[in-house]
């Protein structure tokens, strides 16, 4: 494999892998944030409610 081919494949791989990685990272952090917010607001709301 020549250096030109190596850098061509590297560039194509990065163009494809970086956006996929960014979307996966956003998706996982969004899920984690939503779970933390649900836990936090669920705990705060629980004691305030009276039967």
Secondary structure, 3 states (H helix, E strand, C coil): CCHHHHHHHHHHHHHHHHHHHHHHHHHHHHHHHHHHHHHHHHHHHHHHCCC
